[in-house]
């Protein structure tokens, strides 16, 4: 009588997919790049806001007066 034997899955074979999945989920490769993108976009937005504010005549006049007073003697 011949019995067909099926190899049992070893513990290493069942644990490896779980470990590799966990490794992929906790891998932070590229996280720094994403953080740089967010910081760059925030800086670009802030720069755009400053440009809009500084182009107004009222703010430009206030800054000009401030510089004149700072540079005047007496």
C-alpha positions as CSV (number, residue, x, y, z in Angstrom):
1,X,0.0,0.0,0.0
2,X,1.5,3.3,-1.1
3,X,0.6,6.4,0.9
4,X,1.0,9.7,-0.7
5,X,2.9,12.0,1.6
6,X,2.4,15.8,1.5
7,X,5.2,17.8,3.0
8,X,4.0,19.8,5.9
9,X,4.5,23.5,5.8
10,X,7.4,24.4,8.0
11,X,7.0,27.2,10.6
12,X,9.5,29.2,8.6
13,X,7.4,29.1,5.5
14,X,4.3,30.3,7.3
15,X,6.1,33.0,9.2
16,X,8.1,34.5,6.3
17,X,5.1,35.9,4.4
18,X,3.9,37.6,7.6
19,X,7.3,39.0,8.3
20,X,7.8,40.3,4.8
21,X,4.3,41.9,4.9
22,X,5.1,43.5,8.2
23,X,8.4,44.7,6.9
24,X,6.7,46.3,3.9
25,X,4.1,47.9,6.0
26,X,6.6,49.4,8.4
27,X,9.3,50.2,5.8
28,X,9.9,54.0,5.8
29,X,11.8,54.1,2.5
30,X,10.6,57.1,0.7
31,X,9.0,58.7,3.8
32,X,11.7,61.4,3.9
33,X,11.0,62.2,0.3
34,X,7.3,62.6,1.0
35,X,8.1,64.8,4.0
36,X,10.3,67.0,1.8
37,X,7.5,67.3,-0.7
38,X,5.0,68.4,2.0
39,X,7.5,70.9,3.4
40,X,8.4,72.3,-0.1
41,X,4.7,72.7,-1.0
42,X,4.1,74.6,2.3
43,X,7.0,76.9,1.6
44,X,5.8,77.6,-1.9
45,X,2.3,78.4,-0.6
46,X,3.8,80.7,2.1
47,X,6.0,82.4,-0.5
48,X,2.9,82.9,-2.7
49,X,1.0,84.4,0.1
50,X,3.9,86.8,0.9
51,X,4.1,87.9,-2.7
52,X,0.4,88.7,-2.7
53,X,0.6,90.7,0.5
54,X,3.8,92.6,-0.4
55,X,2.4,93.7,-3.8
56,X,-0.4,95.7,-2.2
57,X,0.2,99.4,-2.1
58,X,-0.7,99.8,1.6
59,X,1.9,97.2,2.7
60,X,4.5,98.5,0.3
61,X,4.0,102.0,1.8
62,X,4.3,100.8,5.4
63,X,7.5,98.9,4.6
64,X,9.0,101.9,2.8
65,X,8.2,104.2,5.8
66,X,9.7,101.6,8.2
67,X,12.9,101.4,6.2
68,X,13.1,105.2,5.9
69,X,12.7,105.6,9.7
70,X,15.3,102.9,10.4
71,X,17.8,104.5,8.1
72,X,17.2,108.1,9.1
73,X,19.6,109.8,11.5
74,X,18.1,111.8,14.3
